[in-house]
Each structure stands twice: as C-alpha cells, then as structure tokens.
Amino acid sequence: METETVKVGSVMMGGSWPVSIQTMWKEPLPAFSGTSDPRLAETAARIKQLHEIGCDILRFAIPDERSVESLGLLAAMSPIPLVADIHFDWRLALKCLDFPIAKIRINPGNIGARWKVEEVVRKAKDKDVPIRIGVNAGSLPEDLRSNEDTAHACILAAEREIEVLEELDYHTIVVSMKLNEPAEVLKANREFASRFSYPLHLGVTEAGPLISGIVRNTAALVPLLQEKIGATIRVSLSDSMEAEILAGREILACAGARNAGARIVSCPRCGRASFDTHAFIDRWSERLYRIQKPITIAVMGCVVNGPGEAKNADIGITGAGDYVLIFRKDREPLKIKPAEADSAFSQALEEIINE
C-alpha cells in the first residue's frame, strides 16, 4: 500500500518518493552567541559535509531552551532539513515551532498529559510542520509495558497517538517503532504498514557498535525496504554520523531502494598483496563517497583479485609486483609506478565522472 506523502522541509517523504537517509547529531549543540558566532559557521559546514555523503535529514536532541535557540539559528543556514527531538517538555516543542525547523519528533509516552500533546499538534498544524510519533519499548505508556508482545504494544501506543492527532484534524504524520530485536522491528512495521498509510521511519534502536549495529540494522531494514515498507531510515550506531550515513546508503542499495552513488569494491588484503588497499581507501574514501554518479570503483591488492575479479568495475586500481595497475572497462590497464598512483587514479576518475 502506497503511503501518504509528507513534506519535511525540502525532502518529500512517503508516496513514490525515494527513501531518505537520516542521522542524529552526536553532541550537545553549543550555545551560539548569534549569527556571527564562528561555531555556528563551523557546525553548518559540518552539516554540509554530511549532506555531500548522502544525509538528507538531520535530527538534534533538544533538552533545554538553549538548544532550541541554537537549533533555530542553525536551521536558517542548513542545506538540509533539521528535526527537533523532544522528550518530556512539550514547551520546547512549542518554542521550536517559532523557528524554521522542518519536523518535530515527540515520544508521546514521555510528553505526558494529552492536553500537552494537543498544544503541540495545534501549533504544528498552524505552522504546517510534520510530527513524527516516535515509539520504542523503553518509553511505552505504563499500561502497555507489561505486554509480552512488545511489537504489538508499540503499534497500540502509536495507534493511540494517531487517534489524538486525527481527532485534531492533523494528518501530517510520520511514525516510527524502533525496537532492539530485528524480528520485532520486522513484525511491528509490517503490521503497521498493513493497517495505516502514514509513512514509516525505520530503524533499530540501541543497535550497538559499528559491526553489530550494521548487521542488526541490515537484518531488519533490508526485508522491509524490499517489501516497499519505509519512507526514511536512520541506521543507529555507537559510531560516527558519517558511518550511519554510509551504512544507510549501502542498506538502501542492497534493498534496491536507492542508488548509492559511488560503490566501492575492495579486497580484504592478504599475503599476496603488493598494493595497500587499506591505506588507499583511508586516503580516498571521503572523496569517493561524495561522488553522486552511480559508478563502481575497485580497490584490489594484487593481480589475482585485480582486473579479473573486478572486471565489471568502471575504474579500479591494484598492485602488480613493483607496479600499480589502473584499469577501466574496455581499456588496456595503465601500468605506473606506485608514487604516481594517486595522481593517475585521480585523473582517470575525473574523466569518468565528467563523461
């Protein structure tokens, strides 16, 4: 079932629009002194870098009024929509709505009395700002916490809040039901998608550090995305924002939900290697991940795993004894000295990008 479409700043979410990628700012926002504060420009520049590697929407925790003021200043400069994440104090959500903030995320189980939610909804409706109903197992309403079927309890919690919003004639809604177990994430989101047409924000909560977090998110998100469930994703990791974004790109690509831009194919390196793939990727990864063109780039350690195994790559680099080979589709490999590898690769890459 195709979902409703919700506009989150410049990003269209749901319907037939591409699945968007989100991350969350990992540190408290500084108390910016004003528009001339150099920290504001530095933060905006960091957001621009996140956008360049694939971030579509960025969320910030808003624990106090100082954070509201800082986010308001930042929202006016950001190249992507910014979202305010509100817990406990509904007044912070009301204050956020005085700024060009693209979406409010509330956890109704933490906001408290219904009249507080109603105040936020009325102002959001007046400002034409969407609300994400964020439900997870750790903040369910008290009467649902003993429910052994956690996935179903999350749906019941979301359903209650949707009813409140709909009674107020508010329908600009995004819903998330984030749980820690991939099987529960699958169950909750599948059931919700079969009953409601609101767009879903997908993710696994408290997924863990880089390796386990990516595995758990992949196990949950890829099947849902392949079933056309989900309008936006956040790969929650105990790692950097950049890692979350790049993991999101790869998950969407694996699910066939979105082009990931440049795709890097690389070997793990072994005793045969005459080319340091790890060092090359460390030097080049930031630049490669900023490429929006759908090309495949192979970084291989030796001739065994070089042009042969990576023959379908648009461009590749590998070791060949005392030399380095740069190869492209339907062309003879270029044999060069290791000292010339980066400059030669850069020139060949630019040619492909500009074709």
C-alpha positions in Angstrom: 0.0 0.0 0.0 1.4 3.4 -1.0 1.7 5.8 1.9 0.7 9.4 2.3 3.3 12.0 1.3 4.7 14.2 4.0 6.9 17.3 3.2 9.8 17.6 5.6 11.4 20.9 4.6 12.9 20.3 1.1 12.5 16.5 1.4 9.4 14.6 0.3 8.8 11.5 2.4 6.5 8.6 1.5 4.3 8.0 -1.5 6.5 7.3 -4.5 9.4 9.4 -3.3 12.9 7.9 -2.7 13.7 6.6 0.7 15.6 9.3 2.6 18.6 8.8 4.9 18.8 10.4 8.4 21.3 10.6 11.1 21.4 12.3 14.5 23.8 14.9 15.8 26.1 13.1 18.4 27.0 16.1 20.7 25.1 18.8 22.6 24.6 21.9 20.5 26.8 24.9 21.6 25.1 28.0 22.9 25.7 30.1 19.8 26.1 33.8 20.7 24.5 34.9 17.4 24.8 34.7 13.6 28.4 35.9 13.8 29.5 33.1 16.2 32.2 31.1 14.3 31.0 27.9 15.9 27.7 28.4 14.0 29.5 28.5 10.7 31.7 25.5 11.6 28.6 23.5 12.5 26.8 24.5 9.3 29.9 23.4 7.4 29.9 20.0 9.1 26.2 19.6 8.1 27.1 20.4 4.5 29.8 17.6 4.6 27.2 15.2 5.9 24.8 16.2 3.1 27.6 15.6 0.5 28.0 12.0 1.5 24.3 11.3 1.5 22.5 12.7 4.5 19.0 14.0 3.7 17.6 14.9 7.1 19.4 15.6 10.4 17.9 15.3 13.9 19.0 17.1 17.1 18.2 16.3 20.7 16.6 19.3 22.3 16.9 19.0 26.1 16.5 22.7 27.0 15.7 26.2 25.8 19.3 27.0 25.0 19.3 24.1 22.5 16.1 25.5 20.9 17.8 28.8 20.3 20.9 27.2 18.8 18.9 24.9 16.6 16.8 27.8 15.4 19.9 29.7 14.3 21.3 26.6 12.6 18.1 25.8 10.8 18.2 29.0 8.9 21.7 28.1 7.5 21.4 24.4 7.0 21.4 22.9 3.5 19.1 20.0 4.7 16.0 19.9 6.9 16.7 19.8 10.6 14.4 17.9 13.1 13.9 18.7 16.8 13.8 15.6 19.1 11.7 16.5 22.1 11.3 14.4 25.3 9.3 15.3 28.4 8.9 19.0 28.0 6.2 19.9 25.4 7.1 23.6 25.8 10.3 23.0 24.0 8.4 21.7 21.0 6.2 24.8 21.1 9.3 27.0 21.1 11.0 25.1 18.3 7.9 25.8 16.1 8.9 29.5 16.2 11.9 28.7 14.0 12.3 27.1 10.5 12.6 23.6 11.9 11.4 21.0 9.4 9.8 18.4 11.8 9.2 17.7 15.4 9.8 14.3 16.9 7.9 13.5 20.1 7.6 10.4 22.1 4.0 10.7 23.5 4.8 8.3 26.3 7.3 10.8 27.6 5.4 14.0 26.9 2.7 13.3 29.4 -0.9 14.5 29.6 -3.0 14.6 26.4 -3.5 18.3 26.6 0.2 18.9 26.2 0.3 16.8 23.0 -2.7 18.7 21.8 -1.0 22.1 22.2 2.0 20.9 20.2 -0.3 19.5 17.5 -2.3 22.7 17.1 0.8 24.8 16.7 2.4 22.3 14.3 -0.8 22.4 12.2 -0.7 26.2 12.2 2.9 26.2 11.1 2.4 23.3 8.6 5.2 21.3 10.3 5.0 17.5 10.4 5.3 15.5 13.6 7.0 12.1 14.0 5.4 9.9 16.6 8.4 8.0 17.9 7.6 4.9 19.8 10.0 2.4 21.3 10.0 -0.3 24.0 11.7 1.9 26.6 9.1 4.6 26.6 5.7 2.8 26.2 2.7 4.1 28.2 2.7 2.5 31.6 -0.3 0.2 30.9 1.4 -1.3 27.9 4.8 -2.0 29.5 3.7 -5.4 30.8 2.6 -6.6 27.3 4.8 -9.5 26.4 4.3 -8.8 22.7 6.4 -5.7 22.5 5.9 -5.2 18.8 2.2 -5.2 19.2 2.4 -2.9 22.2 4.3 -0.4 20.1 1.6 -0.5 17.5 -1.1 0.1 20.2 0.9 3.1 21.5 1.3 4.6 18.0 -2.4 4.0 17.3 -3.4 5.9 20.4 -1.4 8.9 19.4 -2.6 8.8 15.9 -6.1 8.9 17.1 -5.4 12.1 19.1 -3.8 13.7 16.1 -6.6 12.7 13.8 -9.2 14.0 16.2 -7.5 17.3 15.9 -7.7 17.0 12.1 -4.0 16.7 11.9 -2.6 14.2 9.4 0.9 15.3 8.6 2.3 12.4 10.5 5.4 10.1 10.3 5.6 7.1 12.6 8.5 5.1 13.9 8.5 1.9 16.0 12.1 1.2 16.9 13.0 -1.9 18.8 16.3 -3.7 19.5 15.5 -7.1 18.0 15.3 -7.2 14.2 12.5 -9.7 14.3 10.4 -7.4 16.4 11.2 -4.4 14.1 10.0 -6.5 11.2 6.8 -7.6 12.9 5.8 -4.1 14.2 6.4 -2.3 10.9 4.8 -5.0 8.7 1.7 -4.9 10.8 1.6 -1.2 10.9 2.1 -0.9 7.2 -0.8 -3.3 6.6 -3.2 -1.1 8.6 -2.1 2.6 8.2 -1.0 4.7 5.3 1.3 7.1 7.3 5.0 7.0 6.2 7.3 5.0 8.4 10.7 6.0 9.8 12.7 2.7 10.0 15.5 1.9 12.4 16.8 -0.5 15.1 17.1 1.2 18.5 20.3 0.8 20.6 21.7 -1.4 17.8 25.2 -1.3 19.2 28.7 -0.5 17.9 29.7 -0.4 14.2 29.8 -4.1 13.3 26.9 -5.5 15.3 24.9 -2.3 14.7 25.2 -2.6 10.9 24.3 -6.3 11.0 21.2 -5.8 13.1 20.0 -2.8 11.0 20.6 -4.7 7.8 18.7 -7.7 9.0 15.7 -5.6 9.9 15.7 -2.9 7.2 16.5 -4.7 4.0 13.5 -7.1 4.1 11.2 -4.2 4.9 12.6 -2.0 2.2 12.3 -4.8 -0.3 8.6 -5.0 0.6 8.3 -1.3 -0.1 7.8 -0.6 3.6 9.6 2.5 4.9 9.9 6.1 3.8 13.1 7.1 5.6 15.8 5.3 7.6 18.3 6.0 10.4 21.0 3.4 11.0 21.6 3.9 14.7 25.2 3.1 15.6 27.5 3.7 18.5 29.8 5.3 16.0 30.1 8.5 13.9 27.3 10.2 11.9 29.3 9.5 8.8 29.3 5.8 9.5 25.5 5.9 10.0 25.0 7.7 6.6 27.3 5.4 4.7 25.7 2.3 6.2 22.3 3.7 5.2 23.4 4.2 1.7 24.6 0.6 1.4 21.5 -0.8 3.0 19.3 1.1 0.5 21.4 -0.1 -2.4 21.3 -3.7 -1.2 17.5 -3.4 -0.9 17.2 -1.9 -4.4 15.6 1.1 -2.8 18.0 3.8 -3.9 21.2 4.4 -5.9 24.1 4.6 -3.5 26.3 6.8 -5.8 29.8 5.5 -5.9 30.1 1.8 -5.0 33.4 0.7 -3.6 34.5 -2.9 -4.2 37.7 -3.8 -2.4 39.6 -6.9 -1.3 40.4 -7.6 2.4 44.2 -7.9 1.7 46.3 -10.9 2.3 49.9 -12.2 2.0 49.8 -11.9 -1.8 49.1 -8.1 -1.7 51.5 -5.8 -3.4 49.2 -2.8 -3.0 47.9 -1.4 0.3 44.2 -1.4 -0.2 43.5 -0.2 3.4 45.8 2.8 3.2 44.4 3.8 -0.3 40.8 3.6 1.0 41.7 5.6 4.0 43.1 8.4 1.8 40.3 8.3 -0.8 37.1 7.2 1.0 35.8 10.8 1.8 36.3 11.9 -1.8 34.8 8.7 -3.3 31.7 8.7 -1.1 30.9 12.3 -2.3 30.6 11.1 -5.9 26.9 11.1 -6.8 27.3 9.3 -10.2 26.5 5.6 -10.0 29.9 4.1 -10.7 31.7 1.1 -9.3 35.3 1.6 -8.0 37.5 -1.4 -7.3 40.5 -1.3 -5.0 42.3 -4.6 -5.1 45.6 -5.8 -3.5 47.1 -7.9 -6.3 46.7 -9.2 -9.8 44.8 -12.3 -8.6 42.0 -10.1 -7.3 42.7 -7.2 -9.7 41.2 -6.8 -13.2 39.9 -10.3 -13.2 37.6 -10.3 -10.2 36.8 -6.6 -10.6 36.3 -6.6 -14.4 32.9 -5.1 -14.1 34.1 -2.0 -12.2 34.1 1.3 -14.0 37.5 2.0 -12.6 40.0 0.1 -10.5 43.4 0.1 -9.0 45.6 -2.8 -8.0 49.1 -3.9 -7.4 51.3 -5.8 -9.9 54.6 -6.6 -8.3 56.7 -3.4 -8.3 54.0 -1.5 -10.3 50.4 -0.4 -9.9 47.7 -1.0 -12.5 44.8 1.4 -13.1 42.1 -0.3 -15.2 38.9 0.8 -16.8 36.2 -1.0 -18.7 37.1 -1.9 -22.3 40.6 -0.3 -22.0 44.1 -1.7 -21.5 45.3 -1.3 -17.9 47.7 1.6 -17.2 50.9 0.4 -15.6 52.5 3.0 -13.4 55.0 3.4 -10.5 53.5 3.4 -7.0 54.5 7.1 -6.4 52.3 8.1 -9.4 49.3 6.0 -8.4 47.2 8.7 -6.7 47.6 11.4 -9.3 47.0 8.9 -12.2 43.9 7.5 -10.4 42.6 11.0 -9.8 42.9 11.9 -13.5 41.2 8.7 -14.6 38.4 9.1 -12.1 37.7 12.7 -13.2 37.4 11.5 -16.8 34.7 9.0 -15.7 32.8 11.5 -13.6 32.7 14.0 -16.4 31.7 11.6 -19.2 
